[in-house]
C-alpha cells in the first residue's frame, strides 16, 4: 500500500481554514491520493470532540480541510514499511492546535519531528 503525505499549502490566514486545525504534516496509508483524502477527512472528523465546534462550523456540518486541494497538497511518499490497513499512520504537531489535538495525543498518533 502507498503512503501519502499531506502538507498545508495555503497561508494560515486563508479564510477557507474556517479557524479549524492546520496539520503541519499527516501521513495516510491508502491505494491512491483520492482515497487518502477521504480517509484523512474521516479521521479528522472523528478526532473532533463530540458536540464540539471546529472553527465556525458545528461538528455535524464539518467539512475537513484535508479534502481541499487548495489547502493541502498530497504527495506520494517513498517510505519503507507501508504494509497495513488503510488509515492515518502519523500526525505531526498542528500549526494551529484545536480540541482535536488532545485526541491525537491520547491515541498516540503524534510523531515528534515528523
FITOR-712199 format. One record per residue (C-alpha): residue in three letters; x, y, z; chain. Coordinates in steps of 0.5 Angstrom, whole numbers, plus 500, padded with zeros to 3 digits. Example, Ala and Ser with C-alpha at 12.3 -4.5 7.8 and 13.67 -1.06 7.14 Angstrom:
! FITOR-712199
  rest    X    Y    Z  kette
   ALA  525  491  516      A
   SER  527  498  514      A
END
This chain:
! FITOR-712199
  rest    X    Y    Z  kette
   UNK  500  500  500      A
   UNK  502  507  499      A
   UNK  504  512  504      A
   UNK  501  519  502      A
   UNK  504  526  506      A
   UNK  499  532  507      A
   UNK  502  539  508      A
   UNK  499  545  508      A
   UNK  500  550  502      A
   UNK  495  556  504      A
   UNK  497  561  508      A
   UNK  495  561  516      A
   UNK  490  567  515      A
   UNK  487  564  509      A
   UNK  479  564  510      A
   UNK  478  557  508      A
   UNK  481  554  514      A
   UNK  475  557  518      A
   UNK  479  557  524      A
   UNK  480  550  524      A
   UNK  486  546  525      A
   UNK  492  546  521      A
   UNK  496  540  521      A
   UNK  503  541  519      A
   UNK  504  534  517      A
   UNK  500  528  516      A
   UNK  501  521  513      A
   UNK  496  517  511      A
   UNK  496  509  508      A
   UNK  492  509  502      A
   UNK  491  506  495      A
   UNK  491  513  492      A
   UNK  491  520  493      A
   UNK  483  521  493      A
   UNK  483  515  498      A
   UNK  488  518  502      A
   UNK  484  525  502      A
   UNK  477  521  504      A
   UNK  481  517  510      A
   UNK  484  524  513      A
   UNK  478  528  513      A
   UNK  474  522  516      A
   UNK  480  521  521      A
   UNK  480  529  523      A
   UNK  472  529  524      A
   UNK  473  523  529      A
   UNK  478  527  532      A
   UNK  473  533  534      A
   UNK  470  533  541      A
   UNK  463  530  541      A
   UNK  459  536  541      A
   UNK  465  541  540      A
   UNK  466  546  535      A
   UNK  471  546  529      A
   UNK  472  554  528      A
   UNK  466  557  526      A
   UNK  463  550  524      A
   UNK  459  546  528      A
   UNK  461  539  528      A
   UNK  455  536  525      A
   UNK  457  540  519      A
   UNK  464  540  519      A
   UNK  468  539  512      A
   UNK  475  537  513      A
   UNK  480  542  510      A
   UNK  484  536  509      A
   UNK  480  534  503      A
   UNK  481  541  500      A
   UNK  487  541  495      A
   UNK  487  549  495      A
   UNK  489  548  503      A
   UNK  493  541  503      A
   UNK  498  538  498      A
   UNK  498  531  498      A
   UNK  504  527  495      A
   UNK  507  520  495      A
   UNK  512  518  500      A
   UNK  518  514  499      A
   UNK  518  510  505      A
   UNK  519  503  507      A
   UNK  514  499  512      A
   UNK  508  501  509      A
   UNK  504  495  510      A
   UNK  498  495  514      A
   UNK  491  498  514      A
   UNK  488  504  510      A
   UNK  489  509  516      A
   UNK  492  515  518      A
   UNK  499  513  521      A
   UNK  503  519  523      A
   UNK  501  526  525      A
   UNK  506  532  526      A
   UNK  504  538  531      A
   UNK  499  542  528      A
   UNK  501  549  526      A
   UNK  494  551  530      A
   UNK  492  547  536      A
   UNK  485  545  537      A
   UNK  481  541  541      A
   UNK  482  535  536      A
   UNK  490  536  538      A
   UNK  488  533  545      A
   UNK  485  527  542      A
   UNK  491  526  537      A
   UNK  496  526  543      A
   UNK  491  521  547      A
   UNK  491  516  541      A
   UNK  499  516  541      A
   UNK  499  519  533      A
   UNK  504  524  535      A
   UNK  511  523  532      A
   UNK  515  529  534      A
   UNK  520  531  529      A
   UNK  516  528  523      A
END
